[in-house]
Amino acid sequence: MNLWTRLAAYAYIETQHLILRPFCFSDATDFYVISGNADNLEFIFPAQSSISEAEYALANYFMKQPLGTWAICTPENRMIGAIRFEKIDEVKREAEIGYFLLKDFWGQGLMTESLKELVSLSFTVFNFKKLKIIVHLENLASRRVAEKCGFSLVRQYKGSDRYSRKMRDYLEFCFEKEHYNE
């Protein structure tokens, strides 16, 4: 069984309070609630100005290559966020993780719950050796989530924001399998 087969087998994941599942086009309205409000996305990507822009982003960035991308949903199946592997290096067995959550659900431990589940699967099922999270220096909430889930700060650096092209300060957090305790 290779990585992609394992990811396919875990396309649908239940945690204590959430469902992680592939995105559906019917998530477009919930996605627009998140992506249409700049407060939800300050560090992620530009706010979508219309439902059609949100549908385009949903289809092209979250549905087109579904393995390793999960919609974070309430038990009632309301899509409230996303967590995914941004970059996978099959040879080095490393991946970068990205995530976002609807602001109404911040501060409830839901992103921490999602990330802890993905970390566990990454090291016990997907056979990764190392995980990374890159956050903007000023994104305190994402920094706290990474630290709560066992990630350690390894470096600070300047880089060009992929959307605004402005130089920003970033933090790189890593978690290596050898430090993971089930």
PyMOL commands that place a pseudoatom at each C-alpha (Angstrom):
pseudoatom trace, name=CA, resn=MET, resi=1, chain=A, elem=C, hetatm=0, pos=[0.000, 0.000, 0.000]
pseudoatom trace, name=CA, resn=ASN, resi=2, chain=A, elem=C, hetatm=0, pos=[1.557, 3.329, -1.024]
pseudoatom trace, name=CA, resn=LEU, resi=3, chain=A, elem=C, hetatm=0, pos=[0.961, 6.812, 0.387]
pseudoatom trace, name=CA, resn=TRP, resi=4, chain=A, elem=C, hetatm=0, pos=[-1.849, 7.643, -2.052]
pseudoatom trace, name=CA, resn=THR, resi=5, chain=A, elem=C, hetatm=0, pos=[-3.696, 4.412, -1.255]
pseudoatom trace, name=CA, resn=ARG, resi=6, chain=A, elem=C, hetatm=0, pos=[-3.412, 5.193, 2.458]
pseudoatom trace, name=CA, resn=LEU, resi=7, chain=A, elem=C, hetatm=0, pos=[-4.659, 8.756, 1.928]
pseudoatom trace, name=CA, resn=ALA, resi=8, chain=A, elem=C, hetatm=0, pos=[-7.594, 7.399, -0.074]
pseudoatom trace, name=CA, resn=ALA, resi=9, chain=A, elem=C, hetatm=0, pos=[-8.425, 4.954, 2.729]
pseudoatom trace, name=CA, resn=TYR, resi=10, chain=A, elem=C, hetatm=0, pos=[-8.507, 7.896, 5.163]
pseudoatom trace, name=CA, resn=ALA, resi=11, chain=A, elem=C, hetatm=0, pos=[-10.474, 10.334, 3.034]
pseudoatom trace, name=CA, resn=TYR, resi=12, chain=A, elem=C, hetatm=0, pos=[-13.187, 10.306, 5.712]
pseudoatom trace, name=CA, resn=ILE, resi=13, chain=A, elem=C, hetatm=0, pos=[-12.082, 10.726, 9.344]
pseudoatom trace, name=CA, resn=GLU, resi=14, chain=A, elem=C, hetatm=0, pos=[-14.151, 11.197, 12.488]
pseudoatom trace, name=CA, resn=THR, resi=15, chain=A, elem=C, hetatm=0, pos=[-12.678, 12.876, 15.549]
pseudoatom trace, name=CA, resn=GLN, resi=16, chain=A, elem=C, hetatm=0, pos=[-14.374, 13.478, 18.883]
pseudoatom trace, name=CA, resn=HIS, resi=17, chain=A, elem=C, hetatm=0, pos=[-16.159, 16.649, 17.714]
pseudoatom trace, name=CA, resn=LEU, resi=18, chain=A, elem=C, hetatm=0, pos=[-15.597, 16.810, 13.950]
pseudoatom trace, name=CA, resn=ILE, resi=19, chain=A, elem=C, hetatm=0, pos=[-15.782, 15.083, 10.627]
pseudoatom trace, name=CA, resn=LEU, resi=20, chain=A, elem=C, hetatm=0, pos=[-12.894, 15.451, 8.193]
pseudoatom trace, name=CA, resn=ARG, resi=21, chain=A, elem=C, hetatm=0, pos=[-13.990, 14.565, 4.675]
pseudoatom trace, name=CA, resn=PRO, resi=22, chain=A, elem=C, hetatm=0, pos=[-13.374, 15.436, 1.032]
pseudoatom trace, name=CA, resn=PHE, resi=23, chain=A, elem=C, hetatm=0, pos=[-14.783, 18.731, -0.178]
pseudoatom trace, name=CA, resn=CYS, resi=24, chain=A, elem=C, hetatm=0, pos=[-18.021, 18.691, -2.205]
pseudoatom trace, name=CA, resn=PHE, resi=25, chain=A, elem=C, hetatm=0, pos=[-19.316, 21.334, -4.561]
pseudoatom trace, name=CA, resn=SER, resi=26, chain=A, elem=C, hetatm=0, pos=[-22.319, 21.623, -2.225]
pseudoatom trace, name=CA, resn=ASP, resi=27, chain=A, elem=C, hetatm=0, pos=[-19.846, 23.143, 0.297]
pseudoatom trace, name=CA, resn=ALA, resi=28, chain=A, elem=C, hetatm=0, pos=[-19.686, 26.294, -1.863]
pseudoatom trace, name=CA, resn=THR, resi=29, chain=A, elem=C, hetatm=0, pos=[-22.035, 28.352, 0.329]
pseudoatom trace, name=CA, resn=ASP, resi=30, chain=A, elem=C, hetatm=0, pos=[-20.216, 27.395, 3.546]
pseudoatom trace, name=CA, resn=PHE, resi=31, chain=A, elem=C, hetatm=0, pos=[-16.890, 27.984, 1.798]
pseudoatom trace, name=CA, resn=TYR, resi=32, chain=A, elem=C, hetatm=0, pos=[-18.050, 31.448, 0.732]
pseudoatom trace, name=CA, resn=VAL, resi=33, chain=A, elem=C, hetatm=0, pos=[-19.032, 32.285, 4.320]
pseudoatom trace, name=CA, resn=ILE, resi=34, chain=A, elem=C, hetatm=0, pos=[-15.389, 31.658, 5.215]
pseudoatom trace, name=CA, resn=SER, resi=35, chain=A, elem=C, hetatm=0, pos=[-13.629, 32.873, 2.072]
pseudoatom trace, name=CA, resn=GLY, resi=36, chain=A, elem=C, hetatm=0, pos=[-15.805, 35.953, 1.580]
pseudoatom trace, name=CA, resn=ASN, resi=37, chain=A, elem=C, hetatm=0, pos=[-14.794, 37.396, 4.963]
pseudoatom trace, name=CA, resn=ALA, resi=38, chain=A, elem=C, hetatm=0, pos=[-11.238, 38.745, 5.119]
pseudoatom trace, name=CA, resn=ASP, resi=39, chain=A, elem=C, hetatm=0, pos=[-11.200, 38.318, 8.932]
pseudoatom trace, name=CA, resn=ASN, resi=40, chain=A, elem=C, hetatm=0, pos=[-11.264, 34.538, 8.438]
pseudoatom trace, name=CA, resn=LEU, resi=41, chain=A, elem=C, hetatm=0, pos=[-8.387, 34.573, 5.954]
pseudoatom trace, name=CA, resn=GLU, resi=42, chain=A, elem=C, hetatm=0, pos=[-5.983, 37.272, 6.999]
pseudoatom trace, name=CA, resn=PHE, resi=43, chain=A, elem=C, hetatm=0, pos=[-3.025, 34.892, 6.667]
pseudoatom trace, name=CA, resn=ILE, resi=44, chain=A, elem=C, hetatm=0, pos=[-4.392, 32.439, 4.087]
pseudoatom trace, name=CA, resn=PHE, resi=45, chain=A, elem=C, hetatm=0, pos=[-5.548, 33.886, 0.753]
pseudoatom trace, name=CA, resn=PRO, resi=46, chain=A, elem=C, hetatm=0, pos=[-7.447, 36.950, -0.522]
pseudoatom trace, name=CA, resn=ALA, resi=47, chain=A, elem=C, hetatm=0, pos=[-11.149, 37.127, 0.316]
pseudoatom trace, name=CA, resn=GLN, resi=48, chain=A, elem=C, hetatm=0, pos=[-13.499, 35.986, -2.437]
pseudoatom trace, name=CA, resn=SER, resi=49, chain=A, elem=C, hetatm=0, pos=[-15.770, 38.792, -3.649]
pseudoatom trace, name=CA, resn=SER, resi=50, chain=A, elem=C, hetatm=0, pos=[-18.596, 36.587, -4.962]
pseudoatom trace, name=CA, resn=ILE, resi=51, chain=A, elem=C, hetatm=0, pos=[-20.058, 33.121, -4.699]
pseudoatom trace, name=CA, resn=SER, resi=52, chain=A, elem=C, hetatm=0, pos=[-18.755, 32.377, -8.215]
pseudoatom trace, name=CA, resn=GLU, resi=53, chain=A, elem=C, hetatm=0, pos=[-15.186, 33.243, -7.105]
pseudoatom trace, name=CA, resn=ALA, resi=54, chain=A, elem=C, hetatm=0, pos=[-15.655, 30.993, -4.085]
pseudoatom trace, name=CA, resn=GLU, resi=55, chain=A, elem=C, hetatm=0, pos=[-16.929, 28.159, -6.303]
pseudoatom trace, name=CA, resn=TYR, resi=56, chain=A, elem=C, hetatm=0, pos=[-13.887, 28.564, -8.554]
pseudoatom trace, name=CA, resn=ALA, resi=57, chain=A, elem=C, hetatm=0, pos=[-11.482, 28.481, -5.583]
pseudoatom trace, name=CA, resn=LEU, resi=58, chain=A, elem=C, hetatm=0, pos=[-13.281, 25.517, -4.036]
pseudoatom trace, name=CA, resn=ALA, resi=59, chain=A, elem=C, hetatm=0, pos=[-13.191, 23.462, -7.238]
pseudoatom trace, name=CA, resn=ASN, resi=60, chain=A, elem=C, hetatm=0, pos=[-9.654, 24.391, -8.312]
pseudoatom trace, name=CA, resn=TYR, resi=61, chain=A, elem=C, hetatm=0, pos=[-7.817, 24.482, -4.996]
pseudoatom trace, name=CA, resn=PHE, resi=62, chain=A, elem=C, hetatm=0, pos=[-9.682, 22.035, -2.769]
pseudoatom trace, name=CA, resn=MET, resi=63, chain=A, elem=C, hetatm=0, pos=[-11.526, 19.542, -4.995]
pseudoatom trace, name=CA, resn=LYS, resi=64, chain=A, elem=C, hetatm=0, pos=[-9.268, 19.108, -8.011]
pseudoatom trace, name=CA, resn=GLN, resi=65, chain=A, elem=C, hetatm=0, pos=[-6.739, 16.942, -6.146]
pseudoatom trace, name=CA, resn=PRO, resi=66, chain=A, elem=C, hetatm=0, pos=[-8.689, 15.585, -3.193]
pseudoatom trace, name=CA, resn=LEU, resi=67, chain=A, elem=C, hetatm=0, pos=[-6.222, 13.191, -1.548]
pseudoatom trace, name=CA, resn=GLY, resi=68, chain=A, elem=C, hetatm=0, pos=[-4.618, 14.818, 1.486]
pseudoatom trace, name=CA, resn=THR, resi=69, chain=A, elem=C, hetatm=0, pos=[-7.236, 17.582, 1.622]
pseudoatom trace, name=CA, resn=TRP, resi=70, chain=A, elem=C, hetatm=0, pos=[-10.074, 17.516, 4.122]
pseudoatom trace, name=CA, resn=ALA, resi=71, chain=A, elem=C, hetatm=0, pos=[-13.064, 19.757, 4.773]
pseudoatom trace, name=CA, resn=ILE, resi=72, chain=A, elem=C, hetatm=0, pos=[-13.466, 20.251, 8.510]
pseudoatom trace, name=CA, resn=CYS, resi=73, chain=A, elem=C, hetatm=0, pos=[-17.148, 19.752, 9.305]
pseudoatom trace, name=CA, resn=THR, resi=74, chain=A, elem=C, hetatm=0, pos=[-19.429, 19.818, 12.307]
pseudoatom trace, name=CA, resn=PRO, resi=75, chain=A, elem=C, hetatm=0, pos=[-21.304, 16.585, 13.134]
pseudoatom trace, name=CA, resn=GLU, resi=76, chain=A, elem=C, hetatm=0, pos=[-24.234, 18.146, 11.231]
pseudoatom trace, name=CA, resn=ASN, resi=77, chain=A, elem=C, hetatm=0, pos=[-21.957, 18.257, 8.145]
pseudoatom trace, name=CA, resn=ARG, resi=78, chain=A, elem=C, hetatm=0, pos=[-21.527, 22.050, 8.040]
pseudoatom trace, name=CA, resn=MET, resi=79, chain=A, elem=C, hetatm=0, pos=[-18.151, 22.817, 6.462]
pseudoatom trace, name=CA, resn=ILE, resi=80, chain=A, elem=C, hetatm=0, pos=[-16.287, 25.178, 8.824]
pseudoatom trace, name=CA, resn=GLY, resi=81, chain=A, elem=C, hetatm=0, pos=[-12.687, 24.924, 7.654]
pseudoatom trace, name=CA, resn=ALA, resi=82, chain=A, elem=C, hetatm=0, pos=[-9.980, 22.949, 5.938]
pseudoatom trace, name=CA, resn=ILE, resi=83, chain=A, elem=C, hetatm=0, pos=[-6.813, 21.072, 6.729]
pseudoatom trace, name=CA, resn=ARG, resi=84, chain=A, elem=C, hetatm=0, pos=[-4.503, 19.671, 4.108]
pseudoatom trace, name=CA, resn=PHE, resi=85, chain=A, elem=C, hetatm=0, pos=[-1.059, 18.701, 3.044]
pseudoatom trace, name=CA, resn=GLU, resi=86, chain=A, elem=C, hetatm=0, pos=[0.242, 21.714, 1.141]
pseudoatom trace, name=CA, resn=LYS, resi=87, chain=A, elem=C, hetatm=0, pos=[3.362, 19.949, -0.043]
pseudoatom trace, name=CA, resn=ILE, resi=88, chain=A, elem=C, hetatm=0, pos=[4.216, 16.274, 0.027]
pseudoatom trace, name=CA, resn=ASP, resi=89, chain=A, elem=C, hetatm=0, pos=[7.692, 14.910, -0.620]
pseudoatom trace, name=CA, resn=GLU, resi=90, chain=A, elem=C, hetatm=0, pos=[7.262, 11.157, -1.062]
pseudoatom trace, name=CA, resn=VAL, resi=91, chain=A, elem=C, hetatm=0, pos=[10.998, 10.485, -1.230]
pseudoatom trace, name=CA, resn=LYS, resi=92, chain=A, elem=C, hetatm=0, pos=[11.899, 12.319, 1.996]
pseudoatom trace, name=CA, resn=ARG, resi=93, chain=A, elem=C, hetatm=0, pos=[8.540, 11.300, 3.531]
pseudoatom trace, name=CA, resn=GLU, resi=94, chain=A, elem=C, hetatm=0, pos=[7.816, 14.872, 4.566]
pseudoatom trace, name=CA, resn=ALA, resi=95, chain=A, elem=C, hetatm=0, pos=[4.784, 17.107, 4.254]
pseudoatom trace, name=CA, resn=GLU, resi=96, chain=A, elem=C, hetatm=0, pos=[3.741, 20.657, 5.001]
pseudoatom trace, name=CA, resn=ILE, resi=97, chain=A, elem=C, hetatm=0, pos=[0.327, 21.169, 6.581]
pseudoatom trace, name=CA, resn=GLY, resi=98, chain=A, elem=C, hetatm=0, pos=[-1.957, 24.155, 6.064]
pseudoatom trace, name=CA, resn=TYR, resi=99, chain=A, elem=C, hetatm=0, pos=[-5.277, 24.895, 7.732]
pseudoatom trace, name=CA, resn=PHE, resi=100, chain=A, elem=C, hetatm=0, pos=[-7.987, 27.490, 8.323]
pseudoatom trace, name=CA, resn=LEU, resi=101, chain=A, elem=C, hetatm=0, pos=[-11.200, 27.701, 10.310]
pseudoatom trace, name=CA, resn=LEU, resi=102, chain=A, elem=C, hetatm=0, pos=[-14.302, 29.888, 10.301]
pseudoatom trace, name=CA, resn=LYS, resi=103, chain=A, elem=C, hetatm=0, pos=[-13.780, 32.630, 12.884]
pseudoatom trace, name=CA, resn=ASP, resi=104, chain=A, elem=C, hetatm=0, pos=[-17.000, 31.705, 14.729]
pseudoatom trace, name=CA, resn=PHE, resi=105, chain=A, elem=C, hetatm=0, pos=[-15.278, 28.449, 15.748]
pseudoatom trace, name=CA, resn=TRP, resi=106, chain=A, elem=C, hetatm=0, pos=[-11.932, 29.898, 16.872]
pseudoatom trace, name=CA, resn=GLY, resi=107, chain=A, elem=C, hetatm=0, pos=[-10.844, 29.293, 20.451]
pseudoatom trace, name=CA, resn=GLN, resi=108, chain=A, elem=C, hetatm=0, pos=[-12.775, 26.023, 20.881]
pseudoatom trace, name=CA, resn=GLY, resi=109, chain=A, elem=C, hetatm=0, pos=[-9.870, 23.630, 20.317]
pseudoatom trace, name=CA, resn=LEU, resi=110, chain=A, elem=C, hetatm=0, pos=[-11.303, 22.345, 17.033]
pseudoatom trace, name=CA, resn=MET, resi=111, chain=A, elem=C, hetatm=0, pos=[-8.272, 23.115, 14.886]
pseudoatom trace, name=CA, resn=THR, resi=112, chain=A, elem=C, hetatm=0, pos=[-6.026, 21.567, 17.526]
pseudoatom trace, name=CA, resn=GLU, resi=113, chain=A, elem=C, hetatm=0, pos=[-8.231, 18.450, 17.462]
pseudoatom trace, name=CA, resn=SER, resi=114, chain=A, elem=C, hetatm=0, pos=[-8.031, 18.284, 13.654]
pseudoatom trace, name=CA, resn=LEU, resi=115, chain=A, elem=C, hetatm=0, pos=[-4.270, 18.787, 13.554]
pseudoatom trace, name=CA, resn=LYS, resi=116, chain=A, elem=C, hetatm=0, pos=[-3.587, 16.245, 16.306]
pseudoatom trace, name=CA, resn=GLU, resi=117, chain=A, elem=C, hetatm=0, pos=[-5.590, 13.658, 14.353]
pseudoatom trace, name=CA, resn=LEU, resi=118, chain=A, elem=C, hetatm=0, pos=[-3.672, 14.419, 11.151]
pseudoatom trace, name=CA, resn=VAL, resi=119, chain=A, elem=C, hetatm=0, pos=[-0.335, 14.258, 12.985]
pseudoatom trace, name=CA, resn=SER, resi=120, chain=A, elem=C, hetatm=0, pos=[-1.244, 10.871, 14.440]
pseudoatom trace, name=CA, resn=LEU, resi=121, chain=A, elem=C, hetatm=0, pos=[-2.237, 9.484, 11.037]
pseudoatom trace, name=CA, resn=SER, resi=122, chain=A, elem=C, hetatm=0, pos=[0.826, 11.049, 9.404]
pseudoatom trace, name=CA, resn=PHE, resi=123, chain=A, elem=C, hetatm=0, pos=[3.217, 9.157, 11.650]
pseudoatom trace, name=CA, resn=THR, resi=124, chain=A, elem=C, hetatm=0, pos=[1.285, 5.918, 12.237]
pseudoatom trace, name=CA, resn=VAL, resi=125, chain=A, elem=C, hetatm=0, pos=[-0.455, 5.308, 8.904]
pseudoatom trace, name=CA, resn=PHE, resi=126, chain=A, elem=C, hetatm=0, pos=[0.916, 7.612, 6.180]
pseudoatom trace, name=CA, resn=ASN, resi=127, chain=A, elem=C, hetatm=0, pos=[4.498, 6.839, 7.241]
pseudoatom trace, name=CA, resn=PHE, resi=128, chain=A, elem=C, hetatm=0, pos=[5.804, 10.420, 7.192]
pseudoatom trace, name=CA, resn=LYS, resi=129, chain=A, elem=C, hetatm=0, pos=[9.085, 11.156, 8.966]
pseudoatom trace, name=CA, resn=LYS, resi=130, chain=A, elem=C, hetatm=0, pos=[8.634, 14.926, 9.266]
pseudoatom trace, name=CA, resn=LEU, resi=131, chain=A, elem=C, hetatm=0, pos=[5.805, 17.463, 9.191]
pseudoatom trace, name=CA, resn=LYS, resi=132, chain=A, elem=C, hetatm=0, pos=[6.107, 21.235, 8.760]
pseudoatom trace, name=CA, resn=ILE, resi=133, chain=A, elem=C, hetatm=0, pos=[3.811, 24.181, 9.355]
pseudoatom trace, name=CA, resn=ILE, resi=134, chain=A, elem=C, hetatm=0, pos=[4.675, 27.632, 8.004]
pseudoatom trace, name=CA, resn=VAL, resi=135, chain=A, elem=C, hetatm=0, pos=[2.896, 30.587, 9.639]
pseudoatom trace, name=CA, resn=HIS, resi=136, chain=A, elem=C, hetatm=0, pos=[3.093, 34.344, 9.390]
pseudoatom trace, name=CA, resn=LEU, resi=137, chain=A, elem=C, hetatm=0, pos=[4.993, 35.768, 12.363]
pseudoatom trace, name=CA, resn=GLU, resi=138, chain=A, elem=C, hetatm=0, pos=[1.947, 37.729, 13.521]
pseudoatom trace, name=CA, resn=ASN, resi=139, chain=A, elem=C, hetatm=0, pos=[-0.459, 34.753, 13.278]
pseudoatom trace, name=CA, resn=LEU, resi=140, chain=A, elem=C, hetatm=0, pos=[-0.508, 33.979, 17.001]
pseudoatom trace, name=CA, resn=ALA, resi=141, chain=A, elem=C, hetatm=0, pos=[-3.469, 31.574, 16.794]
pseudoatom trace, name=CA, resn=SER, resi=142, chain=A, elem=C, hetatm=0, pos=[-1.790, 29.270, 14.254]
pseudoatom trace, name=CA, resn=ARG, resi=143, chain=A, elem=C, hetatm=0, pos=[1.439, 29.402, 16.222]
pseudoatom trace, name=CA, resn=ARG, resi=144, chain=A, elem=C, hetatm=0, pos=[-0.407, 28.251, 19.359]
pseudoatom trace, name=CA, resn=VAL, resi=145, chain=A, elem=C, hetatm=0, pos=[-2.139, 25.423, 17.469]
pseudoatom trace, name=CA, resn=ALA, resi=146, chain=A, elem=C, hetatm=0, pos=[1.192, 24.171, 16.104]
pseudoatom trace, name=CA, resn=GLU, resi=147, chain=A, elem=C, hetatm=0, pos=[2.823, 24.278, 19.540]
pseudoatom trace, name=CA, resn=LYS, resi=148, chain=A, elem=C, hetatm=0, pos=[-0.145, 22.539, 21.254]
pseudoatom trace, name=CA, resn=CYS, resi=149, chain=A, elem=C, hetatm=0, pos=[0.172, 19.723, 18.731]
pseudoatom trace, name=CA, resn=GLY, resi=150, chain=A, elem=C, hetatm=0, pos=[3.869, 19.082, 19.384]
pseudoatom trace, name=CA, resn=PHE, resi=151, chain=A, elem=C, hetatm=0, pos=[5.505, 21.179, 16.664]
pseudoatom trace, name=CA, resn=SER, resi=152, chain=A, elem=C, hetatm=0, pos=[8.718, 23.034, 17.519]
pseudoatom trace, name=CA, resn=LEU, resi=153, chain=A, elem=C, hetatm=0, pos=[9.880, 26.340, 16.102]
pseudoatom trace, name=CA, resn=VAL, resi=154, chain=A, elem=C, hetatm=0, pos=[12.937, 25.741, 13.935]
pseudoatom trace, name=CA, resn=ARG, resi=155, chain=A, elem=C, hetatm=0, pos=[13.459, 29.042, 12.148]
pseudoatom trace, name=CA, resn=GLN, resi=156, chain=A, elem=C, hetatm=0, pos=[12.217, 32.526, 11.327]
pseudoatom trace, name=CA, resn=TYR, resi=157, chain=A, elem=C, hetatm=0, pos=[12.745, 33.904, 7.844]
pseudoatom trace, name=CA, resn=LYS, resi=158, chain=A, elem=C, hetatm=0, pos=[11.580, 36.520, 5.364]
pseudoatom trace, name=CA, resn=GLY, resi=159, chain=A, elem=C, hetatm=0, pos=[9.714, 35.507, 2.247]
pseudoatom trace, name=CA, resn=SER, resi=160, chain=A, elem=C, hetatm=0, pos=[7.378, 36.776, -0.422]
pseudoatom trace, name=CA, resn=ASP, resi=161, chain=A, elem=C, hetatm=0, pos=[3.684, 36.273, 0.303]
pseudoatom trace, name=CA, resn=ARG, resi=162, chain=A, elem=C, hetatm=0, pos=[2.301, 34.084, -2.493]
pseudoatom trace, name=CA, resn=TYR, resi=163, chain=A, elem=C, hetatm=0, pos=[-0.743, 36.319, -2.992]
pseudoatom trace, name=CA, resn=SER, resi=164, chain=A, elem=C, hetatm=0, pos=[0.307, 39.889, -2.182]
pseudoatom trace, name=CA, resn=ARG, resi=165, chain=A, elem=C, hetatm=0, pos=[3.982, 39.388, -3.212]
pseudoatom trace, name=CA, resn=LYS, resi=166, chain=A, elem=C, hetatm=0, pos=[4.930, 41.545, -0.202]
pseudoatom trace, name=CA, resn=MET, resi=167, chain=A, elem=C, hetatm=0, pos=[7.890, 40.537, 1.937]
pseudoatom trace, name=CA, resn=ARG, resi=168, chain=A, elem=C, hetatm=0, pos=[6.672, 39.038, 5.215]
pseudoatom trace, name=CA, resn=ASP, resi=169, chain=A, elem=C, hetatm=0, pos=[8.150, 37.374, 8.254]
pseudoatom trace, name=CA, resn=TYR, resi=170, chain=A, elem=C, hetatm=0, pos=[7.433, 33.646, 8.588]
pseudoatom trace, name=CA, resn=LEU, resi=171, chain=A, elem=C, hetatm=0, pos=[7.976, 30.991, 11.216]
pseudoatom trace, name=CA, resn=GLU, resi=172, chain=A, elem=C, hetatm=0, pos=[8.656, 27.363, 10.357]
pseudoatom trace, name=CA, resn=PHE, resi=173, chain=A, elem=C, hetatm=0, pos=[7.511, 24.727, 12.831]
pseudoatom trace, name=CA, resn=CYS, resi=174, chain=A, elem=C, hetatm=0, pos=[8.496, 21.057, 12.517]
pseudoatom trace, name=CA, resn=PHE, resi=175, chain=A, elem=C, hetatm=0, pos=[7.501, 17.784, 14.114]
pseudoatom trace, name=CA, resn=GLU, resi=176, chain=A, elem=C, hetatm=0, pos=[9.611, 14.697, 13.511]
pseudoatom trace, name=CA, resn=LYS, resi=177, chain=A, elem=C, hetatm=0, pos=[8.319, 11.173, 13.880]
pseudoatom trace, name=CA, resn=GLU, resi=178, chain=A, elem=C, hetatm=0, pos=[11.104, 10.277, 16.306]
pseudoatom trace, name=CA, resn=HIS, resi=179, chain=A, elem=C, hetatm=0, pos=[9.584, 12.761, 18.794]
pseudoatom trace, name=CA, resn=TYR, resi=180, chain=A, elem=C, hetatm=0, pos=[6.032, 11.484, 18.409]
pseudoatom trace, name=CA, resn=ASN, resi=181, chain=A, elem=C, hetatm=0, pos=[4.494, 9.554, 21.302]
pseudoatom trace, name=CA, resn=GLU, resi=182, chain=A, elem=C, hetatm=0, pos=[1.134, 7.944, 20.521]
for i in range(1, 182): cmd.bond("trace and resi %d" % i, "trace and resi %d" % (i + 1))
show_as sticks, trace
zoom trace
